[in-house]
Amino acid sequence: MPRPYVICHMIPSLDGRIVTAKWGMAKRGYDAYERTHKALAYDAWIIGRVSMAPYAGKSRIPKRKDDAQMPRTDFVAPDARAPYAIGIDPSGKLAWKVNNVEGEHAITVLTEAVSDDYLAFLRARGVSYVFGGRRAIDLPRVLEKLRKLFGIRRLALEGGGKINGHFAKADLIDEMSVIVAPVLDGSAGTPTLIDIPGGRQTVRALKLLSCESLGGDLVWLRYKVRR
Ligand SMILES: NC(=O)c1ccc[n+]([C@@H]2O[C@H](COP(=O)([O-])OP(=O)(O)OC[C@H]3O[C@@H](n4cnc5c(N)ncnc54)[C@H](OP(=O)(O)O)[C@@H]3O)[C@@H](O)[C@H]2O)c1
């Protein structure tokens, strides 16, 4: 079954940290990230639950009046169309305020362990969802579903470190697109470009595709993952 081509697009410090909040990064840095993100010509972008929380916003998950079980089947909302904004949220913590992120239709990746109330809430909000497994997320299967159900061929993987680590562990990253921010962060124990769960990683060699200076001391590096 075909899966989307995955490009991991990030803006780390020179030493690989990714929490930008304390960098005092000029607007130019954020603008460069957004501009290059658009240049990837993606059908969808995907981020982890922690990174998606500020975009999803906050709302109340209502308790249903009836107790009929909700089916654990994938849901494609009637107005779903590309480009898509996807979050991986195994236990259903994102309280979506609307069903899009800046106009891009929201899809969430869940496990079957989420509550019936939460599924009813997503349907009522019009947020599409796919199941990634019973208790854990099977990423290769999720990518196949995203291709089949939504026609996604080019997927931008945009952090944080944990989701990138899950993709790297499953060897699902095809390309790296990195804007190096002109900062040395140095904080130990904070998210980095790729944080592999369980620590162990298959090392992957990279082939340089392009190297571009973006002004403001920013450099955009693109690498293909060698297989
Ligand atoms: N500089 C940059 O380019 C950049 C880009 C993006 C984000 N960030 C920063 O990165 C930080 C967050 O990074 P993070 O590593 O802590 O979190 P993250 O990757 O955004 O989210 C991690 C969470 O997503 C869920 N998840 C993702 N993939 C999964 C998988 N395959 N299987 C199971 N669960 C999965 C889990 O949710 P549960 O915990 O609910 O199980 C996991 O704890 C934020 O500060 C954000 O601002 C920086």
The ligand as an ORCA input file, in Angstrom:
! r2SCAN-3c Opt
* xyz 0 1
  N      11.469     24.697     16.345
  C      10.592     23.979     15.662
  O      10.686     23.829     14.436
  C       9.426     23.322     16.380
  C       8.441     22.666     15.636
  C       7.408     22.022     16.332
  C       7.362     22.052     17.719
  N       8.324     22.705     18.405
  C       8.308     22.725     19.899
  O       8.445     21.375     20.358
  C       7.866     21.284     21.665
  C       7.012     20.013     21.766
  O       7.769     18.874     21.401
  P       7.542     17.453     22.116
  O       8.555     16.530     21.572
  O       7.473     17.670     23.590
  O       6.056     17.046     21.692
  P       5.291     16.700     20.321
  O       6.130     15.828     19.444
  O       4.703     17.938     19.754
  O       4.074     15.836     20.904
  C       4.345     14.616     21.544
  C       3.049     13.906     21.861
  O       2.331     13.586     20.671
  C       1.773     12.276     20.767
  N       2.433     11.434     19.756
  C       3.043     11.893     18.639
  N       3.454     10.870     17.864
  C       3.090      9.736     18.490
  C       3.230      8.354     18.170
  N       3.788      7.925     17.020
  N       2.777      7.448     19.055
  C       2.185      7.851     20.198
  N       2.024      9.153     20.547
  C       2.459     10.089     19.696
  C       1.974     11.866     22.234
  O       0.861     12.430     22.906
  P       0.382     12.036     24.408
  O       1.398     12.667     25.310
  O      -0.961     12.647     24.538
  O       0.397     10.528     24.485
  C       3.274     12.564     22.553
  O       3.550     12.735     23.913
  C       7.061     22.549     21.866
  O       7.774     23.418     22.724
  C       6.989     23.169     20.468
  O       6.863     24.563     20.486
  C       9.353     23.332     17.765
*
